[in-house]
């Protein structure tokens, strides 16, 4: 039995990158091995299996989340308090392994040792990025303050699954800088993508070619460079619509959100959808000519392979973790990731049809990484790990 810690994902309708990864890994592991999703119940002060409501959230219940925060219902709180008083909180099943596919909270971290002791086999955590460490200016202050402790807590695991070579190298470099001599093994487990089924019915034809950007709106995602590039091209007389899909995060993206409002008020063909359902997102992928992912600071860059999986070329930064995705076809790498460079790349795809068709063909031919492949890689690696002292 493999335990899967979904404490946060089972209590949020949000479907940002980490939740997409946690849900994708959950679906895949459940098909490959006996998997028990669990959570730390702060009201019961105990680990327990998910209830029916939590399981629907963990699987993805189709709702649109407006917040990344965890939500606990009154009935869950009362049941947790009751279990704490009576000692009747549901027990965990016997377990041979543990996987933590989310960024865990300080409360979860304080309760890891009992969970580790419950497992007879390997304990593995996913690692997403080092942005709070390397670029604190793009990160909420609470996350920056918490992050060094989180990196220390990861040392308790038997192994760490990083999502890119860039991510793995920065983590190992940080531990080396601290002088840690006994680091857990770190491997790169590339993320997967939900392979689309039948495409949605075609939307009414637009008079303008559409460029799609799927990304939360936050400082590190580099939307200001993208908006500056689009404005340059609009001012030069190019005709296209830029469509933005993603959760706004004003704490680090107030300048980008203000520029979005200014451009829309000026009558530019800029569409900002915010958060949308998966069905609406599929329709947006189907309607676009190509996509752009302007972020220059990433742990992986999931929207890039989501674009390629749908046969849509993607313009992205050619450095760091996203640069690792450029080889293989379908991508147009940009370096440096600034407004002039993005303007040149977008102009090329808007005006050079042979180039766009070639990249579209490369995207369609490129092997699609799946969550099942991600899970198989994880299982093959983790069961070879020696057990470390908790």
HELIX and SHEET records of a PDB file:
HELIX    1   1 UNK A    9  UNK A   11  5                                   3    
HELIX    2   2 UNK A   17  UNK A   32  1                                  16    
HELIX    3   3 UNK A   52  UNK A   59  1                                   8    
HELIX    4   4 UNK A   74  UNK A   86  1                                  13    
HELIX    5   5 UNK A  106  UNK A  110  1                                   5    
HELIX    6   6 UNK A  112  UNK A  118  1                                   7    
HELIX    7   7 UNK A  131  UNK A  134  1                                   4    
HELIX    8   8 UNK A  136  UNK A  138  5                                   3    
HELIX    9   9 UNK A  141  UNK A  153  1                                  13    
HELIX   10  10 UNK A  154  UNK A  156  5                                   3    
HELIX   11  11 UNK A  165  UNK A  178  1                                  14    
HELIX   12  12 UNK A  219  UNK A  221  5                                   3    
HELIX   13  13 UNK A  223  UNK A  235  1                                  13    
HELIX   14  14 UNK A  250  UNK A  265  1                                  16    
HELIX   15  15 UNK A  278  UNK A  287  1                                  10    
HELIX   16  16 UNK A  302  UNK A  309  1                                   8    
HELIX   17  17 UNK A  320  UNK A  326  1                                   7    
HELIX   18  18 UNK A  339  UNK A  351  1                                  13    
HELIX   19  19 UNK A  353  UNK A  365  1                                  13    
HELIX   20  20 UNK A  371  UNK A  382  1                                  12    
SHEET    1   A 7 UNK A  46  UNK A  49  0                                        
SHEET    2   A 7 UNK A  35  UNK A  41 -1                                        
SHEET    3   A 7 UNK A   2  UNK A   5  1                                        
SHEET    4   A 7 UNK A  97  UNK A 100  1                                        
SHEET    5   A 7 UNK A 123  UNK A 127  1                                        
SHEET    6   A 7 UNK A 159  UNK A 162  1                                        
SHEET    7   A 7 UNK A 185  UNK A 188  1                                        
SHEET    1   B 6 UNK A 270  UNK A 274  0                                        
SHEET    2   B 6 UNK A 240  UNK A 245  1                                        
SHEET    3   B 6 UNK A 209  UNK A 214  1                                        
SHEET    4   B 6 UNK A 290  UNK A 293  1                                        
SHEET    5   B 6 UNK A 314  UNK A 317  1                                        
SHEET    6   B 6 UNK A 331  UNK A 334  1                                        
END                                                                             
